[in-house]
């Protein structure tokens, strides 16, 4: 057994911490493969791929890119339906917005444990650092993740391991505890220094996490969706559309999803067979989807709002095309609304 190469599965988010955690173990001769869980709420590349204004930004999936830099396999696993139980009824509640971070981490480590057992791997690795995240990465919550995931002492956190009780990989000599680290707190300087040590020059910059549920605007839109439907549930199309456009709710019965630029308009066009959609007939402007039940009076209001987001917004009348699903397009002449006159709530 002395010559056995131990195998670890690492949770790869695409950030620097998980990248470094893997690199530390590779330095000790451990075989590492990555695992990434797709919940539907992942930030990775969605808006950058849609918006024309972001066309010069990298459109890569950072988890895949990290795996390529490390020279490891990455297993991407879709967990959209399973994740609903985590989001809709988190045992430990939410963070600042609708982010169930502690339940989420336990869920993902638990899924990694199942994968580890099915594929003959020995332990699990994460890039967690004590004090890095206010909800899921505290000294008192790290043991919760290990316990509730079922991983127990098979969960190794190489970046802060020296500040935690030894895990089985350390006690059994699968890894050398002295070559692990004691990072603590929100400062990124230790990670940046370690990245320089490993000659890692490019990595994703932290920006509030890799999940839309940590974003205030997105969380407001999701809460609005649940309130309007009077039940807490969602489908993949729901949560994808929340990532795009202005969301304007003129009344409890319906809302408008308004494209903010050409890329978003093109994306919303893909849903034109599912929703009534509006757009200016004779000038450039926003594509607008109507989500909900509307009367003729509601459609007239929607047309006036659509006119407001057209290039003819300063004219007294604008022609708006209205197309319900499976029905012929008709046109309506309307006066554009001023922004202050648009009723209801806006979510940008």
LINTAPE-V176520 format. One record per pair of residues at least 24 apart in sequence whose C-alpha atoms are under 8 Angstrom apart, sorted by the first residue. I is the first residue (numbers start at 1). GAP is how many residues later the second one is. If there is no record, write none. Layout:
BEGIN
i=I gap=GAP
i=I gap=GAP
END
This chain:
BEGIN
i=5 gap=24
i=5 gap=25
i=5 gap=26
i=6 gap=24
i=6 gap=25
i=6 gap=115
i=6 gap=116
i=6 gap=168
i=7 gap=24
i=7 gap=25
i=7 gap=26
i=7 gap=114
i=7 gap=115
i=7 gap=116
i=8 gap=24
i=8 gap=25
i=8 gap=108
i=8 gap=113
i=8 gap=114
i=8 gap=115
i=8 gap=116
i=8 gap=117
i=9 gap=24
i=9 gap=25
i=9 gap=26
i=9 gap=103
i=9 gap=107
i=9 gap=112
i=9 gap=114
i=9 gap=115
i=9 gap=116
i=10 gap=24
i=10 gap=25
i=10 gap=114
i=10 gap=115
i=10 gap=116
i=11 gap=24
i=11 gap=25
i=11 gap=98
i=11 gap=101
i=11 gap=113
i=11 gap=114
i=11 gap=115
i=11 gap=116
i=12 gap=24
i=12 gap=51
i=12 gap=54
i=12 gap=55
i=12 gap=114
i=13 gap=49
i=13 gap=50
i=13 gap=197
i=14 gap=47
i=14 gap=48
i=14 gap=49
i=14 gap=50
i=14 gap=51
i=14 gap=52
i=14 gap=190
i=15 gap=47
i=15 gap=48
i=15 gap=51
i=15 gap=188
i=15 gap=189
i=15 gap=190
i=15 gap=191
i=16 gap=175
i=16 gap=187
i=16 gap=188
i=16 gap=189
i=17 gap=110
i=17 gap=111
i=17 gap=142
i=17 gap=174
i=18 gap=108
i=18 gap=109
i=18 gap=110
i=19 gap=47
i=19 gap=51
i=19 gap=108
i=20 gap=107
i=20 gap=139
i=20 gap=171
i=20 gap=174
i=20 gap=175
i=21 gap=104
i=21 gap=105
i=21 gap=106
i=21 gap=136
i=21 gap=137
i=21 gap=138
i=22 gap=48
i=22 gap=103
i=23 gap=47
i=23 gap=175
i=24 gap=134
i=24 gap=155
i=24 gap=156
i=25 gap=133
i=25 gap=150
i=28 gap=147
i=28 gap=148
i=30 gap=145
i=32 gap=40
i=33 gap=39
i=33 gap=40
i=33 gap=41
i=33 gap=42
i=34 gap=33
i=34 gap=38
i=34 gap=39
i=34 gap=40
i=34 gap=41
i=35 gap=39
i=35 gap=40
i=35 gap=41
i=35 gap=42
i=35 gap=77
i=36 gap=27
i=36 gap=38
i=36 gap=39
i=36 gap=40
i=36 gap=41
i=37 gap=39
i=37 gap=40
i=37 gap=41
i=37 gap=42
i=37 gap=71
i=38 gap=38
i=38 gap=39
i=38 gap=40
i=38 gap=41
i=38 gap=42
i=39 gap=39
i=39 gap=40
i=39 gap=41
i=39 gap=44
i=40 gap=40
i=40 gap=196
i=40 gap=199
i=40 gap=200
i=41 gap=170
i=41 gap=171
i=41 gap=172
i=41 gap=198
i=42 gap=168
i=42 gap=169
i=42 gap=170
i=43 gap=167
i=43 gap=168
i=43 gap=169
i=44 gap=166
i=47 gap=196
i=47 gap=197
i=50 gap=213
i=50 gap=214
i=50 gap=217
i=51 gap=210
i=51 gap=211
i=51 gap=212
i=51 gap=213
i=52 gap=209
i=52 gap=210
i=52 gap=211
i=52 gap=212
i=62 gap=142
i=66 gap=137
i=80 gap=156
i=84 gap=149
i=88 gap=144
i=88 gap=145
i=95 gap=40
i=95 gap=119
i=96 gap=118
i=97 gap=116
i=97 gap=117
i=97 gap=118
i=97 gap=119
i=97 gap=122
i=98 gap=115
i=98 gap=116
i=98 gap=121
i=99 gap=114
i=99 gap=115
i=101 gap=34
i=101 gap=35
i=102 gap=33
i=102 gap=34
i=102 gap=39
i=102 gap=43
i=103 gap=42
i=105 gap=31
i=105 gap=40
i=106 gap=38
i=106 gap=39
i=106 gap=40
i=106 gap=42
i=106 gap=43
i=107 gap=42
i=108 gap=41
i=109 gap=36
i=109 gap=37
i=109 gap=40
i=109 gap=42
i=110 gap=38
i=110 gap=39
i=110 gap=40
i=110 gap=41
i=111 gap=38
i=113 gap=36
i=113 gap=37
i=113 gap=38
i=122 gap=32
i=123 gap=31
i=123 gap=32
i=123 gap=33
i=123 gap=46
i=124 gap=27
i=124 gap=30
i=124 gap=31
i=124 gap=32
i=125 gap=30
i=125 gap=31
i=125 gap=32
i=125 gap=33
i=126 gap=29
i=126 gap=30
i=126 gap=31
i=126 gap=32
i=127 gap=30
i=127 gap=31
i=127 gap=32
i=128 gap=29
i=128 gap=31
i=128 gap=32
i=129 gap=28
i=129 gap=30
i=129 gap=31
i=129 gap=54
i=129 gap=55
i=129 gap=56
i=130 gap=30
i=130 gap=53
i=130 gap=54
i=130 gap=55
i=131 gap=53
i=131 gap=54
i=131 gap=55
i=132 gap=52
i=132 gap=53
i=132 gap=54
i=132 gap=55
i=133 gap=53
i=159 gap=24
i=160 gap=24
i=217 gap=130
i=217 gap=131
i=218 gap=24
i=218 gap=25
i=220 gap=127
i=221 gap=26
i=221 gap=126
i=228 gap=24
i=228 gap=25
i=228 gap=26
i=245 gap=103
i=246 gap=100
i=246 gap=101
i=246 gap=102
i=247 gap=99
i=247 gap=100
i=247 gap=101
i=248 gap=96
i=248 gap=97
i=248 gap=98
i=248 gap=99
i=249 gap=94
i=249 gap=95
i=249 gap=96
i=249 gap=97
i=250 gap=92
i=250 gap=93
i=250 gap=94
i=250 gap=95
i=251 gap=92
i=251 gap=93
i=253 gap=39
i=253 gap=40
i=253 gap=41
i=254 gap=36
i=254 gap=37
i=254 gap=38
i=254 gap=39
i=254 gap=40
i=255 gap=35
i=255 gap=36
i=255 gap=37
i=256 gap=32
i=256 gap=33
i=256 gap=34
i=256 gap=35
i=256 gap=46
i=257 gap=31
i=257 gap=32
i=257 gap=33
i=257 gap=34
i=258 gap=28
i=258 gap=29
i=258 gap=30
i=258 gap=31
i=258 gap=48
i=259 gap=27
i=259 gap=28
i=259 gap=29
i=260 gap=26
i=261 gap=25
i=262 gap=24
i=272 gap=53
i=273 gap=51
i=273 gap=52
i=273 gap=53
i=274 gap=51
i=275 gap=49
i=275 gap=50
i=276 gap=46
i=276 gap=47
i=276 gap=48
i=276 gap=49
i=277 gap=45
i=277 gap=46
i=277 gap=47
i=278 gap=25
i=278 gap=28
i=278 gap=42
i=278 gap=43
i=278 gap=44
i=278 gap=45
i=279 gap=27
i=279 gap=28
i=279 gap=41
i=279 gap=42
i=279 gap=43
i=280 gap=26
i=280 gap=27
i=280 gap=30
i=280 gap=38
i=280 gap=39
i=280 gap=40
i=280 gap=41
i=281 gap=38
i=281 gap=39
i=281 gap=40
i=281 gap=50
i=282 gap=37
i=283 gap=27
i=283 gap=28
i=283 gap=29
i=284 gap=26
i=284 gap=27
i=285 gap=24
i=285 gap=25
i=285 gap=26
i=286 gap=24
i=300 gap=32
i=300 gap=34
i=303 gap=29
i=303 gap=31
i=304 gap=30
i=304 gap=31
i=304 gap=32
i=304 gap=33
i=305 gap=31
i=305 gap=32
i=305 gap=37
i=306 gap=30
i=307 gap=27
i=307 gap=28
i=307 gap=29
i=307 gap=30
i=308 gap=28
i=308 gap=29
i=308 gap=30
i=308 gap=31
END
